[in-house]
Amino acid sequence: MEINGKDELKLPLLQPLDGVVVTASQPSTIIDKKIKTVMFKIGNIACASCATSIESVLLELNGVESVMVSVLQGQAAVKYIPELITANAIKEAIKDAGFPVEELPEQEIAVCRLRIKGMACTSCSESVEHALSLVDGVKKAVVGLALEEAKVHFDPSITDFNHIVEAVEDAGFGADVINSGNDVNKVHLKLEGISSEEDINIIQSYLESVEGVNDVEMDLAENKVTVSYDPDLTGPRSLICCIEKAGQGSNFYHATLYSPPRQRETERQQEIWMYRNQFIWSCLFSIPVFIFAMVLPMLHPYGNWLDFKVQNMLTVGMLLRWILCTPVQFIIGRRFYVGSYHALRRRSANMEVLVALGTNAAYFYSVYIVIKALTTDMFEGNDFFETSAMLISFILLGKYLEVVAKGKTSDALAKLTDLAPDTAHLIALDDEDNVISDIEISTQLIQRNDILKIVPGEKVPVDGIVVNGQSHVNESMITGEARPIAKKPGDKVIGGTVNENGCILVKATHVGSETALSQIVQLVEAAQLARAPVQKLADQISRFFVPTVVIVAFITWVTWFTLGELGSYPKHWMPKGMDGFELALQFAISVLVVACPCALGLATPTAVMVATGKGASLGVLIKGGNALEKAHKVKTIVFDKTGTLTVGKPVVVSAVLFSSFSMEEFCDMTTAAEANSEHPIAKAVVEYAKRLRQKFGPQTEQMTDIKEFEVHPGAGVSGKVGDKLVLVGNKRLMQDSSVPVSPEVENHISETENLARTCVLVAINGKVAGAFAVTDPVKPEAGRVISFLHSMDISTVMMTGDNWATATAIAKEVGIKEVYAETDPLGKAERIKNLQMKGMTVAMVGDGINDSPALVAADVGMAIGAGTDVAIEAADIVLIKSNLEDVITALDLSRKTMSRIRLNYVWALGYNVLAMPVAAGILFPLDGIRIPPWLAGACMAASSVSVVCSSLLLQSYKKPLHVEDDRDVSHNSNSK
């Protein structure tokens, strides 16, 4: 038997009490390779010999490092080198040995984000998503058209980044890995003193030996290294010190921070410049073509030279238009050919297919005219070179304007990422908390538990706790709270906020990707990738849109050509210099080009991007289009009481004894029983009991330990303190525990609850010993918010675990008529389901802790007052502040966004419905009204730009209710 490493001790299958475990390992290689572990469930293992058989079979495989088989659990843990063998190959080897095997579902799932290039419409994003889903090992893939990103969940034991990128590229799109979701804490370092590959290997081996380092990526050409690490175990400064210690003798290594350029901004700018340059080059050729075709022939005698014949009927103008149009068609317009090729290879069609068909039809028909004119002396015909050239120019202009506009949809997110400062003051303290050093460092070098000095006017670099000093901090950029918040030792501060009037020392608690700012950005980015259900309409239309357009264009050409050949319309309808074939061809090209699937594809994601970004800047984090769409349908809102409608900081106002127990023993028992509870009321009771106990002398230590502690959800707690059974909770807990409640206690409970206070009973050894009266004041804005919700035709309900009298009093104060009291967390979820069964769309507003079941059960869960804990999984919408008006903001923003999405769809669909018949010539018989192909291209470009600009109007969204203004007025009046 051989111990293969301390990590293996964490595996449960290595600890069977009555099983047989066989372990073996191959000789370790000199080269350090990345090793992964995969778990299998194996059937028909009867004895140790079966385990030995499996072990011997697997160790013969090249790339398997070690095998551990548990006979008792029927499981195997295999360590292997993914570069040499895959998990599937190992699984097949076990099958071939005659054992049924299944890969355990608890495998490591990696997440990566990709930048996707070349997507033009919904059809493109669907194609990328489909290509990714076909990759073996990919569990889930989500592609965002407006964000131009993909988020891929995959099994790293089956596939890797390279295979995922290859799948996207094979589908005809570009792809770059932005980051891995599992390695979000990274530092980029520039190395100095490197003279050979051996130096690189030394530094890499030193870094990989550091505890907490997950991955090391070396760039030999640039002498750069990227290190992924666990901030709980190490940090950037420790890694720099490690590199410097790696130098021996004459070798001296030095590392400095390197900030790679922001990939998204860089690529966005490159894309803007690419379309801009292509448009300019296209205009340099297209404008002369347009002048030679449409302007000069009408200006006699200035355009007469264009009619000079070069050969037979081939004129100078025709030849010049051909020469100038060809670079536009095949060089500048190459992207349309490439996009069409990949789309058709995928058996799909997109905007580029329509453009390629339209421009090719115009160009090659014109080439046919040129050849006929060159070879015959009697042929007369008009070319359409200006149609092809101008069409491509207008489409490129539209794409340029669209890319510029789309860049503005993520402005709010960009502002959030820019909030963190570049530098911070790192200080060192001696044992007496005196400052012994103060140095300015990059914020990227901050590690957990660092002490940072924040002077007035500076930004807080990371999340932390104030350890010294007092000040006011402006948190409006994170939470939307307009007034500065007072901070004292023990208070939390959020990275990116501004210190206003005092110097404070802050201990870093969350750094890198763990800060509230980083989590907000990650949450908003994930929301922008999530596809709203309303997007399905565009997806369904896009599947048959392009083929339908092609069919309609062909029918248009056949119809007009047939009518012309049959003489069904007067000859004077024919534009000068055209025949029936050419007129029919122009109508068909216009139909091909005027149809715009891009506008449909952009209608939803651009609106969601702007809305989620705007919401984040207001302190409302909406988790994607699905939450947005459900929120606008809400007709009933269920509020929790404590911490939601009330301030959430209960205060004990009195304590009463009902038995022969002394006040000292009563306080000691209560403190011991409630000490382990996290409920706000429990904390208030403990604080009051300790203060009360101090009046009666020093507290005894032997009574503070509690055993058999148990939490009774919605009722209270219980446990043994010494030899006494102590219950602390409400009347229901007493009844459930068979503790008699005397009339005296009943009267006290009734009197307390009628004052909108909560009565907390304490029972010792089956007898009520006393009670605490707890009050939790209602938030000042609660009444106005409830009234405003009623004006929005939204009904309100309050659910609480508190008693009926207190709940009714609070509900009456704020204006809620429907109340459910004495309800535990699971009971709240059941009540919500009952409301849903009545056909209501229900939102639940809670504090995100004990309300998780109800938040999940509701159609829309809102976690209010989340503060820095923004990653609340149970909620669909996270409200960073504790202000109730943000509930209205979330609902109103969702309604405005869905209205904007509908408007976008009306515009996009209405445009296509109206433009296609006009392009097909339905108005031509009335007064000769038609859309030439070049004008159709301009219309198509304008439709996409108009949809994006429509979504951008959401950036001007204003909160419908500003109760903080009222608070400021009352605060100022009180101060006077």
VODOTI-746572 format. One record per residue (C-alpha): x, y, z; residue in three letters. Coordinates in steps of 0.1 Angstrom, whole numbers, plus 5000, padded with zeros to 4 digits. Layout:
// residues N
XYZALA ...
// end
This chain:
// residues 976
500050005000MET 501250354992GLU 500150695002ILE 499950904971ASN 499351254986GLY 497451445012LYS 494751554988ASP 493651194985GLU 492851175022LEU 489851395014LYS 488251124993LEU 485650935013PRO 486450604995LEU 489850595012LEU 488150555046GLN 486050235044PRO 485650075078LEU 484949725065ASP 485949735029GLY 489149655010VAL 491049934993VAL 493749864967VAL 495950144957THR 498850154933ALA 500750404913SER 503050424884GLN 506550564889PRO 506350944888SER 507851114858THR 510451374861ILE 508351634841ILE 505651794862ASP 502351754844LYS 498851864852LYS 496951574869ILE 493151544872LYS 491051304892THR 487851134879VAL 485450924900MET 483550614888PHE 480750404902LYS 481550044894ILE 479249754897GLY 479749374904ASN 482849424926ILE 482649124948ALA 486049104965CYS 489549244966ALA 490549044936SER 487949244915CYS 489549564927ALA 493049434918THR 491849334884SER 490449684877ILE 493649844891GLU 495949634869SER 493949704838VAL 493950084843LEU 497550104852LEU 498449964819GLU 496950274802LEU 499350544792ASN 498550854812GLY 497050694843VAL 499050804874GLU 497250614902SER 494150414909VAL 492150374941MET 489250124942VAL 486850084972SER 485149744973VAL 482749855000LEU 481550174981GLN 481950024946GLY 483850334936GLN 487150414919ALA 489250734919ALA 491650754890VAL 494351024887LYS 495351084851TYR 497151324828ILE 494451474804PRO 497151544778GLU 497651164774LEU 494351004781ILE 490651104785THR 488151004812ALA 486050834785ASN 488950614775ALA 489350514812ILE 485650434814LYS 485750214783GLU 488750024797ALA 486749944829ILE 483849824807LYS 486149604786ASP 487349444818ALA 483749324824GLY 482449564850PHE 479449794845PRO 480550154852VAL 479050504854GLU 480850834858GLU 479750994891LEU 477851314885PRO 479751514911GLU 482551584886GLN 484351914884GLU 482552144860ILE 484652424846ALA 483252754832VAL 484852974806CYS 483753284787ARG 484553334751LEU 484553644729ARG 482653554697ILE 483453744665LYS 481453764633GLY 477953724646MET 475453934627ALA 471953814637CYS 470053564659THR 470753284634SER 474453334640CYS 474153314678SER 471953004675GLU 474552844652SER 477352914677VAL 475252774705GLU 474452464685HIS 478052404676ALA 479152434712LEU 476452194724SER 477751934701LEU 481151934717VAL 481651624738ASP 481851724774GLY 480052064771VAL 477152064796LYS 475652404788LYS 476352684764ALA 474753034764VAL 475553284736VAL 474753654738GLY 474353824705LEU 474454184718ALA 477254114743LEU 479153904716GLU 480153654743GLU 479453294752ALA 479453124786LYS 480352754784VAL 480052494812HIS 482052194804PHE 483751884820ASP 487451944819PRO 488151574820SER 486551534786ILE 487251864767THR 489252184771ASP 489452544759PHE 491152454727ASN 488452204716HIS 485752464725ILE 487452734705VAL 487952494675GLU 484252414675ALA 483352784672VAL 485952844645GLU 484752534626ASP 481252694626ALA 482752994608GLY 483153244637PHE 486153374656GLY 486653294693ALA 488953404720ASP 488953284756VAL 488253574779ILE 488753394812ASN 487853074831SER 485153104857GLY 487152884880ASN 490253094879ASP 488953444883VAL 491653564907ASN 494653624884LYS 497753844884VAL 499853934854HIS 503553974860LEU 506454104838LYS 509653914845LEU 513154054845GLU 516453884846GLY 515353594823ILE 518153484800SER 517253124791SER 514452864791GLU 515952714822GLU 515153044841ASP 511553014830ILE 511352654842ASN 512852744876ILE 510353034881ILE 507352814870GLN 508352534894SER 508752774923TYR 505352934916LEU 503552594912GLU 504952484946SER 503352784964VAL 500252674983GLU 497152834968GLY 498452864932VAL 495952704908ASN 497552754875ASP 500752914860VAL 500753034823GLU 504253134810MET 504753354780ASP 508253274768LEU 508353534740ALA 507353824762GLU 508853704795ASN 505453734812LYS 503553504836VAL 499853484845THR 499153314878VAL 495753204890SER 495553174928TYR 493353134959ASP 493153464978PRO 492553275010ASP 496053115008LEU 498353354989THR 498353684970GLY 500253894944PRO 502954024967ARG 503653674980SER 504053554944LEU 506453844935ILE 508553754966CYS 508553384955CYS 509853484921ILE 512653694936GLU 513553404960LYS 513853174930ALA 517053354919GLY 520253184930GLN 523853294928GLY 524353524898SER 520753474887ASN 518553764899PHE 514853754891TYR 512554054894HIS 508754074888ALA 506554374883THR 502854414877LEU 501754404841TYR 498254524832SER 497154374799PRO 494954594777PRO 491254554783ARG 490254304757GLN 486654404753ARG 487354774748GLU 490354704725THR 488354464703GLU 485354704703ARG 487554984691GLN 489254754665GLN 485754654652GLU 484655014650ILE 487855114631TRP 487454814608MET 483954904597TYR 484855274595ARG 487855204573ASN 485954954551GLN 483155214547PHE 485555484537ILE 487355264512TRP 483955144498SER 482955514494CYS 486155594475LEU 485055344448PHE 481255354452SER 480755734449ILE 482555754415PRO 480455464403VAL 477255634415PHE 478355964398ILE 479255784365PHE 475955594365ALA 473355844379MET 474656194379VAL 476956274349LEU 474656114323PRO 472056374332MET 474456664329LEU 474956724292HIS 477556784278PRO 479756704309TYR 478856334308GLY 478956274271ASN 482456134273TRP 481155834292LEU 479255724261ASP 482355694241PHE 482555334227LYS 485655134235VAL 484754814216GLN 481454744199ASN 478754864223MET 481054874254LEU 481355234266THR 483955414287VAL 481355464315GLY 480455094316MET 484154994317LEU 484955244345LEU 481955134366ARG 483054764362TRP 486654844372ILE 485655054402LEU 482854814414CYS 484954494414THR 487154584444PRO 484054674464VAL 482354344455GLN 485254104461PHE 487754274484ILE 485754504506ILE 482654284504GLY 484753964511ARG 483253934546ARG 479753874531PHE 481153584510TYR 482953424540VAL 479853464562GLY 477553314536SER 479853024530TYR 479952934567HIS 476252984571ALA 475352764541LEU 477852504553ARG 475852494586ARG 472652454565ARG 471352794578SER 471053134564ALA 471553484577ASN 471853854567MET 475153794549GLU 473453534526VAL 470853794516LEU 473454054509VAL 475653814490ALA 472653704469LEU 471554054462GLY 474954204453THR 475953904432ASN 472753914412ALA 473354284404ALA 477054244398TYR 477053934376PHE 474054044356TYR 476054364350SER 479054154339VAL 476753974315TYR 475754314301ILE 479354414297VAL 480254094279ILE 477254124255LYS 478154484248ALA 481754384241LEU 480954104217THR 478054244197THR 477554574179ASP 473754584182MET 473154514219PHE 471854774242GLU 471454724280GLY 472054894313ASN 474454764340ASP 473654774377PHE 477254814390PHE 476155114411GLU 473554894428THR 476154644440SER 478654904451ALA 476255144469MET 474454854485LEU 477654724502ILE 478655084512SER 475255144529PHE 475354814547ILE 478854884560LEU 477755224571LEU 474855064590GLY 477154804606LYS 479555084617TYR 476755284633LEU 475354964649GLU 478654874664VAL 479155224678VAL 475555214693ALA 476054864707LYS 479154984725GLY 477055234744LYS 474654964757THR 477354854781SER 478355204793ASP 476855154828ALA 478854834832LEU 482055004821ALA 481455284846LYS 481155024874LEU 484454854864THR 486255194865ASP 485155274901LEU 488055094917ALA 491155314923PRO 494555234908ASP 496555264940THR 496155234977ALA 498155315009HIS 499354995026LEU 500455045062ILE 502054825088ALA 501254845125LEU 503254755156ASP 501854575186ASP 500454895199GLU 498654985166ASP 501155255158ASN 501955305121VAL 505455195113ILE 505355215075SER 503155365048ASP 503655285012ILE 501655334980GLU 500955014961ILE 498854914932SER 495354784942THR 496154464923GLN 498754384950LEU 496354404979ILE 496054084998GLN 493453975024ARG 494054115059ASN 496154405046ASP 495654725066ILE 494855025042LEU 494755395050LYS 491955585033ILE 492255965035VAL 489456205028PRO 488556224991GLY 490155884983GLU 488255574970LYS 488055264991VAL 490155014970PRO 488554684982VAL 485854555006ASP 486854565042GLY 486154645078ILE 487054975095VAL 489554905123VAL 490355265132ASN 488955615127GLY 485555755118GLN 484255905086SER 481355935062HIS 481455725030VAL 479555804998ASN 478255474985GLU 475955614959SER 477955464930MET 477455114944ILE 474155124962THR 472455434948GLY 472155564984GLU 472355944980ALA 473456035015ARG 476955955029PRO 476955675054ILE 478655715088ALA 481455455093LYS 483055365126LYS 485355075137PRO 483554745130GLY 481554875100ASP 481954735066LYS 483054945036VAL 482654864999ILE 485354884973GLY 484855174948GLY 483055404973THR 484455744983VAL 485655845018ASN 484456195025GLU 485656365056ASN 487756145079GLY 490855925078CYS 490055565084ILE 492155245085LEU 490454945068VAL 491354575070LYS 490854405036ALA 488354125038THR 487454065001HIS 489954114973VAL 490054044935GLY 486953884922SER 485453844957GLU 484754224961THR 481154344959ALA 482054554929LEU 483554244910SER 480554034920GLN 478154304907ILE 479954314874VAL 479953934871GLN 476253924880LEU 475354184854VAL 477554024827GLU 475753684834ALA 472353864832ALA 473254014799GLN 474053664786LEU 470853514798ALA 468153494771ARG 464753634779ALA 461753414770PRO 460453684747VAL 463553634726GLN 462053294715LYS 459853494691LEU 462853624673ALA 464553284674ASP 461553114658GLN 461153384631ILE 464853374623SER 464752994615ARG 462553054584PHE 463053424578PHE 465853414553VAL 464553114533PRO 461253284531THR 462753614519VAL 464753424492VAL 461453254480ILE 459553584480VAL 462353754460ALA 462253474434PHE 458453494432ILE 458853874428THR 461253824399TRP 459153564382VAL 455953764386THR 457254094372TRP 459253914344PHE 456153714334THR 453954024335LEU 456454214313GLY 456753934288GLU 452953904285LEU 452554274282GLY 450354294312SER 451454644321TYR 451954954299PRO 455355014284LYS 455555364299HIS 455755204334TRP 459155084324MET 461955314336PRO 464055464309LYS 466755234296GLY 465354914312MET 463654614299ASP 461254374316GLY 464054144328PHE 466054424344GLU 463054574361LEU 462054234376ALA 465654174387LEU 465754514405GLN 462554434424PHE 463954094434ALA 467254244446ILE 465454504466SER 463354234483VAL 466554034492LEU 468254334506VAL 465554534523VAL 464654234546ALA 466554264579CYS 466853974603PRO 469454174624CYS 466854414638ALA 464754124651LEU 467853964667GLY 468854284684LEU 465454384697ALA 465654194730THR 469354154740PRO 470154524735THR 467254634757ALA 468254374784VAL 471854494783MET 470954854788VAL 468354774815ALA 470554544836THR 473354794834GLY 471155084843LYS 469654884871GLY 473054804885ALA 473955174886SER 470755224907LEU 471554944931GLY 469054694915VAL 470754384902LEU 468454194878ILE 469553844869LYS 468853834832GLY 465953874808GLY 463953594824ASN 463753794857ALA 462954114838LEU 460153944819GLU 458553784849LYS 458854094870ALA 456654304847HIS 453854054851LYS 453754074889VAL 450354144904LYS 450954044940THR 453954124962ILE 454553934995VAL 456654115021PHE 458553965049ASP 458254175081LYS 461554175100THR 464254355080GLY 462054425051THR 459054635062LEU 460754705095THR 464254845101VAL 465554495110GLY 467354595141LYS 465054485170PRO 465354655203VAL 464254505237VAL 462354755256VAL 461454565288SER 461854235307ALA 459354075331VAL 459753775355LEU 456853535361PHE 458353285385SER 460553245415SER 463753245393PHE 466053535400SER 466753805374MET 470453685374GLU 469553325366GLU 466953445341PHE 469453655322CYS 472153385323ASP 469853115309MET 468553345282THR 472053455271THR 473353095269ALA 470352975249ALA 470253255224GLU 473953295219ALA 474153055190ASN 471153195172SER 471653425142GLU 468153575143HIS 468053955147PRO 465553925176ILE 467853675193ALA 470853915191LYS 468754195206ALA 467653975235VAL 471253865242VAL 472454225241GLU 469754345265TYR 470154035288ALA 473854105292LYS 473254475300ARG 470554375325LEU 472754115340ARG 475554355347GLN 473254545371LYS 473254235394PHE 476954165396GLY 479453965375PRO 478253695352GLN 478953335361THR 481053145336GLU 479852795343GLN 476352855331MET 477252985296THR 477652645279ASP 474652505260ILE 474052145249LYS 471551985226GLU 470952325210PHE 468052315185GLU 466552585163VAL 462752565158HIS 462052755126PRO 459553035131GLY 459252955168ALA 462552995187GLY 465352785201VAL 465952525228SER 468752355246GLY 470252235279LYS 472152485301VAL 473652285328GLY 470952045340ASP 468152275330LYS 466052265298LEU 465652625284VAL 463252735257LEU 463353085242VAL 460753175217GLY 457053255210ASN 453853125224LYS 453752845197ARG 457052705209LEU 455652685244MET 452552505232GLN 454552265210ASP 456852185240SER 453852135264SER 454852435285VAL 451752565303PRO 450952935297VAL 449253095327SER 446553365324PRO 449053615338GLU 451453535309VAL 448553545284GLU 447553895295ASN 451154015292HIS 451453865257ILE 448154035246SER 449254375260GLU 452654355244THR 451354255210GLU 448754525210ASN 451554775212LEU 453054615179ALA 455754455200ARG 456954095199THR 456753895232CYS 459753655236VAL 459053395263LEU 461653215283VAL 460852875298ALA 463052695323ILE 462352325331ASN 458852335316GLY 457852665333LYS 457553015319VAL 460253215338ALA 459853545321GLY 459453745289ALA 461054015268PHE 459154285249ALA 460854345215VAL 460054625191THR 461254675155ASP 460355015141PRO 458755035107VAL 460855185079LYS 459855545073PRO 459255485036GLU 457155165040ALA 453755335039GLY 454455545008ARG 455955244990VAL 452855024998ILE 450555304986SER 452555354954PHE 452354974947LEU 448554984951HIS 448455274926SER 450255044902MET 447454784906ASP 449654554926ILE 448254394957SER 450354344988THR 450654075014VAL 452654035046MET 454053705059MET 455953675091THR 456753425118GLY 455853685144ASP 452553675163ASN 449253775149TRP 448754085170ALA 452154235162THR 451854145125ALA 448354295123THR 449554615140ALA 452554655116ILE 450354575085ALA 447754835096LYS 450555095100GLU 451955045065VAL 448654985047GLY 448654615040ILE 445354435044LYS 446254075039GLU 448453925066VAL 449753575074TYR 451453545108ALA 453153275128GLU 454353115096THR 457652935094ASP 459952955063PRO 458452645046LEU 454952775054GLY 455653095036LYS 456652895005ALA 453352705007GLU 451353025011ARG 453053164980ILE 452152844960LYS 448552884971ASN 448553244958LEU 450053124925GLN 447252854922MET 444753144921LYS 446453264889GLY 448553544905MET 452053624895THR 453753654929VAL 456953834939ALA 458553774973MET 460554044990VAL 462753915018GLY 466153955034ASP 467653665014GLY 468553455045ILE 465653285063ASN 463353365034ASP 465153145008SER 462352885004PRO 459853164997ALA 462253344974LEU 462653034953VAL 458852944953ALA 457853294941ALA 457753384904ASP 460153664912VAL 462353654943GLY 463753994956MET 466553994982ALA 466454334999ILE 469254485019GLY 471854245005ALA 474754495011GLY 478054335000THR 476453984998ASP 475254034962VAL 475653674951ALA 472353554966ILE 471453244946GLU 467753224957ALA 466753564944ALA 465953674908ASP 466554034917ILE 469054164943VAL 468354504959LEU 471654614974ILE 470154884997LYS 467554825024SER 465255095009ASN 461854964999LEU 461555204970GLU 463954984951ASP 461154724949VAL 459154984929ILE 462255064908THR 462754694899ALA 459154644889LEU 458954984870ASP 462254914852LEU 461054574841SER 457854724828ARG 459654994809LYS 462154744795THR 459454504783MET 457554794767SER 460754894750ARG 461354534738ILE 457754524724ARG 458354854707LEU 461554714692ASN 459654414679TYR 456954634665VAL 459554844647TRP 461554544635ALA 458654334624LEU 456654634611GLY 459654744591TYR 459954414574ASN 456254364569VAL 455954714552LEU 459254734535ALA 459154394517MET 455854454498PRO 457054804488VAL 460354664476ALA 458454394457ALA 456754674437GLY 453254664452ILE 453055054449LEU 454755074416PHE 451555064395PRO 450055364415LEU 452655624408ASP 455855454399GLY 456955424436ILE 459655164441ARG 462755114463ILE 465955084443PRO 468354824456PRO 470855074470TRP 468055254489LEU 466854914501ALA 470354864516GLY 470255194533ALA 466755104548CYS 468054774560MET 471054934578ALA 468755204593ALA 466454944608SER 469154784629SER 470555114640VAL 467055234650SER 466454934672VAL 469754974690VAL 469055344695CYS 465555264708SER 467155044734SER 469655314743LEU 466755534754LEU 466455324785LEU 469655484797GLN 467555794805SER 465355594829TYR 464555774862LYS 463355614894LYS 459555664898PRO 459755714936LEU 462455904956HIS 461555864993VAL 465055955004GLU 464256314994ASP 461556305020ASP 463956165046ARG 466456435039ASP 463756705044VAL 462556545077SER 466156495088HIS 467056855082ASN 463856985099SER 464656765130ASN 468156895131SER 466857245133LYS 
// end
